[in-house]
Amino acid sequence: MKTVLITGATDGIGLETVKMLGKERHNVILDGRSNSKLENIKGALEAQFQGSSFDTV
């Protein structure tokens, strides 16, 4: 299991990359401009991809 930092994780290619890594059960650190979007996405990802770890910066 790798730990990966994704910038621009709230939409577009960044979000799709996060989902792909979540399916592969990696530890993912999310970065983006909107903290509220990051927290909402983090909660949704944790529910969808159990076994992966998601954090925000």
C-alpha distance matrix in Angstrom:
0.0 3.8 6.9 9.6 13.4 15.5 19.3 21.7 19.4 22.4 23.7 24.0 21.5 19.3 19.1 18.6 15.6 14.1 14.9 13.4 10.0 10.6 11.5 8.3 6.7 5.1 7.0 10.1 13.3 16.4 19.5 22.9 26.6 27.2 25.8 27.2 25.5 22.1 22.7 23.9 21.0 18.5 20.4 20.6 16.9 16.1 18.8 17.7 14.0 13.7 10.4 9.0 10.1 12.8 15.0 18.0 19.9
3.8 0.0 3.8 6.3 10.1 12.5 16.2 19.0 17.1 20.4 21.8 22.0 19.4 17.0 17.4 17.2 13.9 12.6 14.3 12.9 9.2 10.8 12.5 9.5 8.5 5.3 6.0 8.2 10.8 14.0 16.8 20.2 23.9 24.9 23.7 25.6 23.9 20.4 21.4 23.0 20.0 17.7 20.2 20.5 16.9 16.6 19.7 18.7 15.1 15.5 12.6 10.2 10.3 12.0 13.5 16.0 17.4
6.9 3.8 0.0 3.8 7.0 10.0 13.4 16.4 14.7 18.0 19.9 20.6 18.2 15.3 15.9 16.5 13.2 11.5 13.9 13.4 9.6 10.9 13.6 11.4 9.8 6.1 4.5 5.7 7.5 10.9 13.5 17.1 20.7 21.7 20.4 22.5 21.1 17.5 18.5 20.5 17.8 15.3 18.2 19.0 15.6 15.4 18.9 18.3 15.1 15.6 13.2 10.1 8.9 9.6 10.4 12.5 13.7
9.6 6.3 3.8 0.0 3.8 6.4 10.0 13.0 11.6 15.2 16.8 17.3 14.8 11.9 13.0 13.7 10.3 9.0 12.1 11.7 8.4 10.4 13.3 11.7 11.0 7.4 6.3 4.9 6.0 8.7 10.8 14.2 17.9 19.2 18.5 20.7 19.0 15.5 17.3 19.1 16.2 14.4 17.7 18.2 14.8 15.5 19.0 18.1 15.3 16.6 14.9 11.4 10.3 9.7 10.3 11.5 12.3
13.4 10.1 7.0 3.8 0.0 3.8 6.6 10.0 9.2 12.8 14.8 15.6 13.6 10.2 11.8 13.4 10.5 9.1 12.8 13.2 10.5 12.3 15.5 14.7 13.9 10.5 8.7 5.9 4.6 6.2 7.3 10.7 14.3 16.0 15.5 18.1 16.5 13.1 15.4 17.5 14.9 13.4 17.0 17.8 15.0 16.0 19.6 19.0 16.8 18.4 17.3 13.5 11.7 9.9 9.3 9.2 9.4
15.5 12.5 10.0 6.4 3.8 0.0 3.8 6.5 5.9 9.6 11.2 11.8 10.0 6.5 8.5 10.4 7.8 7.0 10.8 11.6 10.0 11.8 14.9 14.8 14.7 11.9 10.7 7.2 6.2 5.3 6.0 8.5 12.2 13.9 14.2 16.5 14.3 11.5 14.3 15.9 12.9 12.4 16.2 16.4 13.8 15.7 18.9 18.0 16.4 18.6 18.2 14.4 13.1 10.7 10.5 9.7 10.2
19.3 16.2 13.4 10.0 6.6 3.8 0.0 3.8 5.3 8.5 10.1 11.0 9.9 6.5 9.1 11.7 10.0 9.6 13.3 14.4 13.4 15.0 18.1 18.4 18.3 15.6 14.1 10.5 8.5 6.4 4.6 5.8 9.1 11.5 12.5 15.1 13.0 10.8 14.2 15.8 13.4 13.6 17.3 17.6 15.7 17.9 20.9 20.2 19.1 21.5 21.4 17.7 16.1 13.1 12.2 10.2 9.7
21.7 19.0 16.4 13.0 10.0 6.5 3.8 0.0 3.8 5.7 6.8 8.0 8.0 5.2 7.3 10.4 9.9 9.9 12.9 14.6 14.5 15.7 18.6 19.5 19.7 17.5 16.4 12.6 10.9 7.8 6.0 4.8 7.6 9.6 11.5 13.5 10.9 9.6 13.4 14.3 11.9 13.2 16.7 16.5 15.2 18.0 20.5 19.6 19.3 22.0 22.5 18.9 17.6 14.4 13.7 11.4 11.5
19.4 17.1 14.7 11.6 9.2 5.9 5.3 3.8 0.0 3.8 5.8 7.8 7.8 4.3 4.6 8.1 8.0 6.8 9.6 11.9 11.8 12.4 15.4 16.6 16.6 14.8 13.8 10.0 8.9 5.6 5.8 5.8 9.1 9.9 10.9 12.2 9.3 7.5 10.9 11.5 8.6 9.7 13.2 12.9 11.4 14.2 16.7 15.9 15.6 18.3 19.1 15.5 14.4 11.2 11.2 9.6 10.9
22.4 20.4 18.0 15.2 12.8 9.6 8.5 5.7 3.8 0.0 3.8 7.3 9.1 6.8 5.5 9.2 10.5 9.2 11.0 13.9 14.4 14.3 17.0 18.9 18.8 17.6 16.5 12.9 11.7 8.1 7.9 6.3 8.4 7.9 9.4 9.8 6.3 6.1 9.5 9.2 7.0 9.4 12.2 11.6 11.3 14.4 16.3 15.7 16.3 19.1 20.5 17.3 16.3 12.8 12.8 10.9 12.4
23.7 21.8 19.9 16.8 14.8 11.2 10.1 6.8 5.8 3.8 0.0 3.8 6.6 6.0 4.7 7.5 9.7 9.7 10.8 13.3 14.7 15.0 17.1 19.2 19.8 18.9 18.5 15.0 14.5 11.1 11.0 9.2 10.9 10.9 13.0 13.0 9.3 9.8 13.0 11.9 9.4 12.2 14.7 13.2 12.9 16.4 17.8 16.5 17.2 20.5 22.1 19.0 18.6 15.5 16.1 14.4 15.9
24.0 22.0 20.6 17.3 15.6 11.8 11.0 8.0 7.8 7.3 3.8 0.0 3.8 5.5 5.5 6.4 8.7 10.2 11.0 12.6 14.5 15.6 17.1 19.0 20.3 19.4 19.7 16.3 16.3 13.3 13.2 11.8 13.6 14.2 16.5 16.7 13.1 13.3 16.6 15.5 12.6 15.2 17.8 15.9 15.0 18.7 20.0 18.0 18.5 22.0 23.3 20.3 20.4 17.7 18.6 17.2 18.5
21.5 19.4 18.2 14.8 13.6 10.0 9.9 8.0 7.8 9.1 6.6 3.8 0.0 3.8 5.5 5.1 6.0 8.6 9.9 10.4 12.2 14.1 15.5 16.8 18.4 17.3 17.9 14.7 15.1 12.8 13.0 12.5 15.0 16.2 18.1 18.9 15.3 14.7 18.0 17.4 14.1 16.0 18.9 17.1 15.4 18.8 20.5 18.3 18.0 21.5 22.2 19.1 19.4 17.1 18.1 17.2 18.4
19.3 17.0 15.3 11.9 10.2 6.5 6.5 5.2 4.3 6.8 6.0 5.5 3.8 0.0 3.8 5.5 5.1 6.3 8.8 10.0 10.7 12.3 14.5 15.6 16.5 14.9 14.9 11.4 11.4 9.0 9.3 9.3 12.4 13.6 15.1 16.3 13.0 11.7 15.0 15.0 11.8 13.1 16.3 15.2 13.3 16.4 18.6 16.9 16.3 19.5 20.1 16.7 16.4 13.8 14.5 13.5 14.6
19.1 17.4 15.9 13.0 11.8 8.5 9.1 7.3 4.6 5.5 4.7 5.5 5.5 3.8 0.0 3.8 5.4 5.0 6.3 8.7 9.9 10.4 12.6 14.5 15.2 14.3 14.4 11.1 11.6 9.0 10.3 10.2 13.2 13.3 14.4 14.7 11.2 10.2 13.0 12.3 8.8 10.5 13.3 11.7 10.1 13.5 15.3 13.5 13.5 16.8 18.0 14.9 14.9 12.3 13.6 13.0 15.0
18.6 17.2 16.5 13.7 13.4 10.4 11.7 10.4 8.1 9.2 7.5 6.4 5.1 5.5 3.8 0.0 3.8 5.4 5.1 6.2 8.7 9.7 10.8 12.7 14.4 14.0 15.1 12.4 13.8 12.0 13.6 13.8 16.8 17.1 18.1 18.4 14.8 13.8 16.3 15.2 11.6 13.1 15.5 13.3 11.2 14.7 16.0 13.4 13.2 16.8 17.8 15.0 15.9 14.1 16.1 16.1 18.2
15.6 13.9 13.2 10.3 10.5 7.8 10.0 9.9 8.0 10.5 9.7 8.7 6.0 5.1 5.4 3.8 0.0 3.8 5.4 5.1 6.2 8.5 10.0 10.9 12.5 11.4 12.5 10.0 11.6 10.6 12.4 13.5 16.9 17.8 18.5 19.4 16.1 14.3 16.9 16.7 13.0 13.5 16.4 14.8 12.0 14.9 16.9 14.6 13.3 16.5 16.7 13.6 14.4 12.9 14.8 15.0 16.9
14.1 12.6 11.5 9.0 9.1 7.0 9.6 9.9 6.8 9.2 9.7 10.2 8.6 6.3 5.0 5.4 3.8 0.0 3.8 5.4 5.2 6.0 8.7 9.9 10.4 9.3 9.8 7.0 8.8 7.9 10.6 12.2 15.8 16.1 16.1 16.9 13.9 11.6 13.7 13.8 10.0 10.0 12.9 11.7 8.7 11.3 13.7 11.8 10.5 13.5 13.8 10.5 10.9 9.2 11.3 11.9 14.3
14.9 14.3 13.9 12.1 12.8 10.8 13.3 12.9 9.6 11.0 10.8 11.0 9.9 8.8 6.3 5.1 5.4 3.8 0.0 3.8 5.4 4.9 6.3 8.8 9.8 10.1 11.4 9.6 12.0 11.1 14.0 15.2 18.5 18.2 18.2 18.3 15.1 13.4 14.9 14.0 10.3 10.6 12.6 10.5 7.5 10.4 11.9 9.2 8.2 11.8 12.8 10.2 11.7 10.6 13.5 14.6 17.5
13.4 12.9 13.4 11.7 13.2 11.6 14.4 14.6 11.9 13.9 13.3 12.6 10.4 10.0 8.7 6.2 5.1 5.4 3.8 0.0 3.8 5.4 5.3 6.6 9.0 9.3 11.7 10.5 13.3 13.2 16.0 17.5 21.0 21.2 21.4 21.8 18.6 16.7 18.4 17.8 14.0 14.0 16.1 14.1 10.9 13.2 14.7 11.7 10.0 13.2 13.3 11.0 13.0 12.7 15.7 17.0 19.5
10.0 9.2 9.6 8.4 10.5 10.0 13.4 14.5 11.8 14.4 14.7 14.5 12.2 10.7 9.9 8.7 6.2 5.2 5.4 3.8 0.0 3.8 5.4 5.0 6.4 5.7 8.0 7.3 10.6 11.5 14.6 16.8 20.5 20.9 20.6 21.4 18.7 16.1 17.6 17.7 14.1 13.2 15.5 14.3 10.7 12.2 14.5 12.2 9.5 12.0 11.3 8.4 10.1 10.2 13.1 14.9 17.4
10.6 10.8 10.9 10.4 12.3 11.8 15.0 15.7 12.4 14.3 15.0 15.6 14.1 12.3 10.4 9.7 8.5 6.0 4.9 5.4 3.8 0.0 3.8 5.3 5.0 5.9 7.7 7.4 10.8 11.6 15.1 17.3 20.8 20.5 19.7 20.0 17.5 15.0 15.7 15.6 12.2 10.9 12.6 11.3 7.6 8.7 10.8 8.6 5.7 8.3 8.3 5.7 7.9 8.4 11.9 14.2 17.3
11.5 12.5 13.6 13.3 15.5 14.9 18.1 18.6 15.4 17.0 17.1 17.1 15.5 14.5 12.6 10.8 10.0 8.7 6.3 5.3 5.4 3.8 0.0 3.8 5.4 7.9 10.7 11.0 14.6 15.2 18.6 20.6 24.1 23.8 23.2 23.2 20.5 18.3 19.0 18.3 14.9 14.1 15.2 13.3 9.9 11.0 12.0 9.0 6.3 8.9 8.9 7.8 10.9 12.0 15.6 18.0 21.0
8.3 9.5 11.4 11.7 14.7 14.8 18.4 19.5 16.6 18.9 19.2 19.0 16.8 15.6 14.5 12.7 10.9 9.9 8.8 6.6 5.0 5.3 3.8 0.0 3.8 5.8 9.4 10.6 14.3 15.8 19.2 21.6 25.3 25.4 24.7 25.2 22.7 20.1 20.9 20.8 17.5 16.1 17.6 16.3 12.6 13.2 14.8 12.3 9.0 10.6 9.1 7.9 10.9 12.6 16.0 18.6 21.3
6.7 8.5 9.8 11.0 13.9 14.7 18.3 19.7 16.6 18.8 19.8 20.3 18.4 16.5 15.2 14.4 12.5 10.4 9.8 9.0 6.4 5.0 5.4 3.8 0.0 3.8 6.8 8.9 12.6 14.6 18.2 21.0 24.6 24.5 23.2 23.8 21.7 18.8 19.1 19.4 16.4 14.3 15.6 14.9 11.3 10.8 12.9 11.2 7.5 8.0 5.8 4.4 7.6 10.0 13.4 16.5 19.4
5.1 5.3 6.1 7.4 10.5 11.9 15.6 17.5 14.8 17.6 18.9 19.4 17.3 14.9 14.3 14.0 11.4 9.3 10.1 9.3 5.7 5.9 7.9 5.8 3.8 0.0 3.8 6.0 9.7 12.2 15.6 18.7 22.4 22.7 21.5 22.6 20.7 17.5 18.1 19.1 16.0 13.8 15.9 15.8 12.0 11.8 14.7 13.4 9.9 10.6 8.2 5.4 6.7 8.6 11.4 14.3 16.7
7.0 6.0 4.5 6.3 8.7 10.7 14.1 16.4 13.8 16.5 18.5 19.7 17.9 14.9 14.4 15.1 12.5 9.8 11.4 11.7 8.0 7.7 10.7 9.4 6.8 3.8 0.0 3.8 6.8 9.9 13.3 16.7 20.3 20.5 18.9 20.3 18.9 15.3 15.8 17.4 14.8 12.0 14.4 15.1 11.7 11.0 14.5 14.1 10.9 11.2 9.1 5.8 4.6 6.0 8.1 11.1 13.4
10.1 8.2 5.7 4.9 5.9 7.2 10.5 12.6 10.0 12.9 15.0 16.3 14.7 11.4 11.1 12.4 10.0 7.0 9.6 10.5 7.3 7.4 11.0 10.6 8.9 6.0 3.8 0.0 3.8 6.3 9.7 13.0 16.6 17.1 15.8 17.4 15.7 12.2 13.3 14.9 12.1 9.8 12.9 13.5 10.3 10.7 14.2 13.8 11.3 12.5 11.4 7.6 6.1 4.9 6.4 8.5 10.8
13.3 10.8 7.5 6.0 4.6 6.2 8.5 10.9 8.9 11.7 14.5 16.3 15.1 11.4 11.6 13.8 11.6 8.8 12.0 13.3 10.6 10.8 14.6 14.3 12.6 9.7 6.8 3.8 0.0 3.8 6.7 10.3 13.7 14.4 12.9 15.1 13.9 10.2 11.7 14.0 11.8 9.5 13.0 14.4 11.8 12.3 15.9 16.0 14.1 15.2 14.5 10.8 8.3 5.8 4.8 5.5 7.1
16.4 14.0 10.9 8.7 6.2 5.3 6.4 7.8 5.6 8.1 11.1 13.3 12.8 9.0 9.0 12.0 10.6 7.9 11.1 13.2 11.5 11.6 15.2 15.8 14.6 12.2 9.9 6.3 3.8 0.0 3.8 6.8 10.4 10.9 10.0 12.1 10.5 7.0 9.3 11.4 9.2 8.0 11.8 12.8 10.8 12.2 15.6 15.6 14.5 16.3 16.4 12.7 10.5 7.1 6.0 4.7 6.4
19.5 16.8 13.5 10.8 7.3 6.0 4.6 6.0 5.8 7.9 11.0 13.2 13.0 9.3 10.3 13.6 12.4 10.6 14.0 16.0 14.6 15.1 18.6 19.2 18.2 15.6 13.3 9.7 6.7 3.8 0.0 3.8 7.2 8.7 8.6 11.5 10.2 7.3 10.4 12.7 11.0 10.6 14.3 15.4 14.1 15.7 18.8 18.9 18.1 20.0 20.2 16.5 14.2 10.7 8.8 6.0 5.5
22.9 20.2 17.1 14.2 10.7 8.5 5.8 4.8 5.8 6.3 9.2 11.8 12.5 9.3 10.2 13.8 13.5 12.2 15.2 17.5 16.8 17.3 20.6 21.6 21.0 18.7 16.7 13.0 10.3 6.8 3.8 0.0 3.8 5.7 7.1 9.8 8.3 6.8 10.4 12.1 10.9 11.7 15.1 15.9 15.2 17.3 20.0 20.1 19.9 22.1 22.8 19.2 17.1 13.5 11.8 8.5 8.0
26.6 23.9 20.7 17.9 14.3 12.2 9.1 7.6 9.1 8.4 10.9 13.6 15.0 12.4 13.2 16.8 16.9 15.8 18.5 21.0 20.5 20.8 24.1 25.3 24.6 22.4 20.3 16.6 13.7 10.4 7.2 3.8 0.0 3.8 6.5 9.1 8.5 8.4 11.5 13.2 12.9 14.1 17.0 18.0 18.0 20.0 22.5 22.8 23.1 25.2 26.1 22.7 20.4 16.7 14.6 11.0 9.9
27.2 24.9 21.7 19.2 16.0 13.9 11.5 9.6 9.9 7.9 10.9 14.2 16.2 13.6 13.3 17.1 17.8 16.1 18.2 21.2 20.9 20.5 23.8 25.4 24.5 22.7 20.5 17.1 14.4 10.9 8.7 5.7 3.8 0.0 3.8 5.5 5.3 6.3 8.8 10.1 10.7 12.2 14.5 15.7 16.4 18.3 20.4 21.1 21.8 23.8 25.2 22.0 19.8 16.0 14.1 10.7 10.6
25.8 23.7 20.4 18.5 15.5 14.2 12.5 11.5 10.9 9.4 13.0 16.5 18.1 15.1 14.4 18.1 18.5 16.1 18.2 21.4 20.6 19.7 23.2 24.7 23.2 21.5 18.9 15.8 12.9 10.0 8.6 7.1 6.5 3.8 0.0 3.8 5.5 5.0 6.2 8.7 9.9 10.3 12.4 14.4 15.1 16.3 18.6 19.9 20.5 22.0 23.2 20.2 17.6 13.9 11.6 8.3 8.5
27.2 25.6 22.5 20.7 18.1 16.5 15.1 13.5 12.2 9.8 13.0 16.7 18.9 16.3 14.7 18.4 19.4 16.9 18.3 21.8 21.4 20.0 23.2 25.2 23.8 22.6 20.3 17.4 15.1 12.1 11.5 9.8 9.1 5.5 3.8 0.0 3.8 5.4 5.2 6.3 8.6 9.8 10.9 12.6 14.3 15.6 17.1 18.6 19.9 21.4 23.2 20.6 18.4 14.8 13.2 10.6 11.7
25.5 23.9 21.1 19.0 16.5 14.3 13.0 10.9 9.3 6.3 9.3 13.1 15.3 13.0 11.2 14.8 16.1 13.9 15.1 18.6 18.7 17.5 20.5 22.7 21.7 20.7 18.9 15.7 13.9 10.5 10.2 8.3 8.5 5.3 5.5 3.8 0.0 3.8 5.5 5.2 6.1 8.4 10.0 10.7 12.1 14.2 15.7 16.5 17.8 19.8 21.8 19.0 17.3 13.7 12.8 10.5 12.1
22.1 20.4 17.5 15.5 13.1 11.5 10.8 9.6 7.5 6.1 9.8 13.3 14.7 11.7 10.2 13.8 14.3 11.6 13.4 16.7 16.1 15.0 18.3 20.1 18.8 17.5 15.3 12.2 10.2 7.0 7.3 6.8 8.4 6.3 5.0 5.4 3.8 0.0 3.8 5.5 5.2 5.9 8.6 10.0 10.3 12.0 14.3 15.2 15.7 17.6 19.0 16.0 14.0 10.2 9.1 6.8 8.9
22.7 21.4 18.5 17.3 15.4 14.3 14.2 13.4 10.9 9.5 13.0 16.6 18.0 15.0 13.0 16.3 16.9 13.7 14.9 18.4 17.6 15.7 19.0 20.9 19.1 18.1 15.8 13.3 11.7 9.3 10.4 10.4 11.5 8.8 6.2 5.2 5.5 3.8 0.0 3.8 5.5 5.0 6.3 8.7 9.9 10.6 12.6 14.3 15.2 16.4 18.1 15.6 13.4 10.0 8.9 7.5 10.1
23.9 23.0 20.5 19.1 17.5 15.9 15.8 14.3 11.5 9.2 11.9 15.5 17.4 15.0 12.3 15.2 16.7 13.8 14.0 17.8 17.7 15.6 18.3 20.8 19.4 19.1 17.4 14.9 14.0 11.4 12.7 12.1 13.2 10.1 8.7 6.3 5.2 5.5 3.8 0.0 3.8 5.5 5.3 6.4 8.7 10.1 11.1 12.6 14.3 15.9 18.3 16.2 14.8 11.6 11.7 10.7 13.6
21.0 20.0 17.8 16.2 14.9 12.9 13.4 11.9 8.6 7.0 9.4 12.6 14.1 11.8 8.8 11.6 13.0 10.0 10.3 14.0 14.1 12.2 14.9 17.5 16.4 16.0 14.8 12.1 11.8 9.2 11.0 10.9 12.9 10.7 9.9 8.6 6.1 5.2 5.5 3.8 0.0 3.8 5.4 5.1 6.0 8.5 10.0 10.4 11.8 14.0 16.2 13.7 12.7 9.6 10.4 9.9 13.0
18.5 17.7 15.3 14.4 13.4 12.4 13.6 13.2 9.7 9.4 12.2 15.2 16.0 13.1 10.5 13.1 13.5 10.0 10.6 14.0 13.2 10.9 14.1 16.1 14.3 13.8 12.0 9.8 9.5 8.0 10.6 11.7 14.1 12.2 10.3 9.8 8.4 5.9 5.0 5.5 3.8 0.0 3.8 5.5 5.1 6.1 8.7 9.9 10.3 11.8 13.5 11.0 9.4 6.3 7.2 7.7 11.3
20.4 20.2 18.2 17.7 17.0 16.2 17.3 16.7 13.2 12.2 14.7 17.8 18.9 16.3 13.3 15.5 16.4 12.9 12.6 16.1 15.5 12.6 15.2 17.6 15.6 15.9 14.4 12.9 13.0 11.8 14.3 15.1 17.0 14.5 12.4 10.9 10.0 8.6 6.3 5.3 5.4 3.8 0.0 3.8 5.5 5.2 6.4 8.7 10.1 11.0 13.5 12.0 10.8 8.7 9.9 10.8 14.4
20.6 20.5 19.0 18.2 17.8 16.4 17.6 16.5 12.9 11.6 13.2 15.9 17.1 15.2 11.7 13.3 14.8 11.7 10.5 14.1 14.3 11.3 13.3 16.3 14.9 15.8 15.1 13.5 14.4 12.8 15.4 15.9 18.0 15.7 14.4 12.6 10.7 10.0 8.7 6.4 5.1 5.5 3.8 0.0 3.8 5.5 5.3 6.2 8.6 10.5 13.5 12.1 12.0 10.2 12.3 13.2 16.8
16.9 16.9 15.6 14.8 15.0 13.8 15.7 15.2 11.4 11.3 12.9 15.0 15.4 13.3 10.1 11.2 12.0 8.7 7.5 10.9 10.7 7.6 9.9 12.6 11.3 12.0 11.7 10.3 11.8 10.8 14.1 15.2 18.0 16.4 15.1 14.3 12.1 10.3 9.9 8.7 6.0 5.1 5.5 3.8 0.0 3.8 5.4 5.0 5.7 8.2 10.6 8.7 9.0 7.6 10.4 11.9 15.6
16.1 16.6 15.4 15.5 16.0 15.7 17.9 18.0 14.2 14.4 16.4 18.7 18.8 16.4 13.5 14.7 14.9 11.3 10.4 13.2 12.2 8.7 11.0 13.2 10.8 11.8 11.0 10.7 12.3 12.2 15.7 17.3 20.0 18.3 16.3 15.6 14.2 12.0 10.6 10.1 8.5 6.1 5.2 5.5 3.8 0.0 3.8 5.5 5.4 5.9 8.3 7.2 7.2 6.8 9.8 12.2 16.0
18.8 19.7 18.9 19.0 19.6 18.9 20.9 20.5 16.7 16.3 17.8 20.0 20.5 18.6 15.3 16.0 16.9 13.7 11.9 14.7 14.5 10.8 12.0 14.8 12.9 14.7 14.5 14.2 15.9 15.6 18.8 20.0 22.5 20.4 18.6 17.1 15.7 14.3 12.6 11.1 10.0 8.7 6.4 5.3 5.4 3.8 0.0 3.8 5.9 6.2 9.8 9.9 10.7 10.6 13.5 15.6 19.4
17.7 18.7 18.3 18.1 19.0 18.0 20.2 19.6 15.9 15.7 16.5 18.0 18.3 16.9 13.5 13.4 14.6 11.8 9.2 11.7 12.2 8.6 9.0 12.3 11.2 13.4 14.1 13.8 16.0 15.6 18.9 20.1 22.8 21.1 19.9 18.6 16.5 15.2 14.3 12.6 10.4 9.9 8.7 6.2 5.0 5.5 3.8 0.0 3.8 6.2 9.5 9.4 11.3 11.3 14.7 16.7 20.4
14.0 15.1 15.1 15.3 16.8 16.4 19.1 19.3 15.6 16.3 17.2 18.5 18.0 16.3 13.5 13.2 13.3 10.5 8.2 10.0 9.5 5.7 6.3 9.0 7.5 9.9 10.9 11.3 14.1 14.5 18.1 19.9 23.1 21.8 20.5 19.9 17.8 15.7 15.2 14.3 11.8 10.3 10.1 8.6 5.7 5.4 5.9 3.8 0.0 3.8 6.2 5.9 8.5 9.5 13.2 15.8 19.4
13.7 15.5 15.6 16.6 18.4 18.6 21.5 22.0 18.3 19.1 20.5 22.0 21.5 19.5 16.8 16.8 16.5 13.5 11.8 13.2 12.0 8.3 8.9 10.6 8.0 10.6 11.2 12.5 15.2 16.3 20.0 22.1 25.2 23.8 22.0 21.4 19.8 17.6 16.4 15.9 14.0 11.8 11.0 10.5 8.2 5.9 6.2 6.2 3.8 0.0 3.8 5.5 7.9 10.0 13.5 16.7 20.3
10.4 12.6 13.2 14.9 17.3 18.2 21.4 22.5 19.1 20.5 22.1 23.3 22.2 20.1 18.0 17.8 16.7 13.8 12.8 13.3 11.3 8.3 8.9 9.1 5.8 8.2 9.1 11.4 14.5 16.4 20.2 22.8 26.1 25.2 23.2 23.2 21.8 19.0 18.1 18.3 16.2 13.5 13.5 13.5 10.6 8.3 9.8 9.5 6.2 3.8 0.0 3.8 6.7 9.9 13.3 16.8 20.2
9.0 10.2 10.1 11.4 13.5 14.4 17.7 18.9 15.5 17.3 19.0 20.3 19.1 16.7 14.9 15.0 13.6 10.5 10.2 11.0 8.4 5.7 7.8 7.9 4.4 5.4 5.8 7.6 10.8 12.7 16.5 19.2 22.7 22.0 20.2 20.6 19.0 16.0 15.6 16.2 13.7 11.0 12.0 12.1 8.7 7.2 9.9 9.4 5.9 5.5 3.8 0.0 3.8 6.6 10.2 13.6 16.8
10.1 10.3 8.9 10.3 11.7 13.1 16.1 17.6 14.4 16.3 18.6 20.4 19.4 16.4 14.9 15.9 14.4 10.9 11.7 13.0 10.1 7.9 10.9 10.9 7.6 6.7 4.6 6.1 8.3 10.5 14.2 17.1 20.4 19.8 17.6 18.4 17.3 14.0 13.4 14.8 12.7 9.4 10.8 12.0 9.0 7.2 10.7 11.3 8.5 7.9 6.7 3.8 0.0 3.8 6.8 10.4 13.6
12.8 12.0 9.6 9.7 9.9 10.7 13.1 14.4 11.2 12.8 15.5 17.7 17.1 13.8 12.3 14.1 12.9 9.2 10.6 12.7 10.2 8.4 12.0 12.6 10.0 8.6 6.0 4.9 5.8 7.1 10.7 13.5 16.7 16.0 13.9 14.8 13.7 10.2 10.0 11.6 9.6 6.3 8.7 10.2 7.6 6.8 10.6 11.3 9.5 10.0 9.9 6.6 3.8 0.0 3.8 7.0 10.4
15.0 13.5 10.4 10.3 9.3 10.5 12.2 13.7 11.2 12.8 16.1 18.6 18.1 14.5 13.6 16.1 14.8 11.3 13.5 15.7 13.1 11.9 15.6 16.0 13.4 11.4 8.1 6.4 4.8 6.0 8.8 11.8 14.6 14.1 11.6 13.2 12.8 9.1 8.9 11.7 10.4 7.2 9.9 12.3 10.4 9.8 13.5 14.7 13.2 13.5 13.3 10.2 6.8 3.8 0.0 3.8 7.0
18.0 16.0 12.5 11.5 9.2 9.7 10.2 11.4 9.6 10.9 14.4 17.2 17.2 13.5 13.0 16.1 15.0 11.9 14.6 17.0 14.9 14.2 18.0 18.6 16.5 14.3 11.1 8.5 5.5 4.7 6.0 8.5 11.0 10.7 8.3 10.6 10.5 6.8 7.5 10.7 9.9 7.7 10.8 13.2 11.9 12.2 15.6 16.7 15.8 16.7 16.8 13.6 10.4 7.0 3.8 0.0 3.8
19.9 17.4 13.7 12.3 9.4 10.2 9.7 11.5 10.9 12.4 15.9 18.5 18.4 14.6 15.0 18.2 16.9 14.3 17.5 19.5 17.4 17.3 21.0 21.3 19.4 16.7 13.4 10.8 7.1 6.4 5.5 8.0 9.9 10.6 8.5 11.7 12.1 8.9 10.1 13.6 13.0 11.3 14.4 16.8 15.6 16.0 19.4 20.4 19.4 20.3 20.2 16.8 13.6 10.4 7.0 3.8 0.0
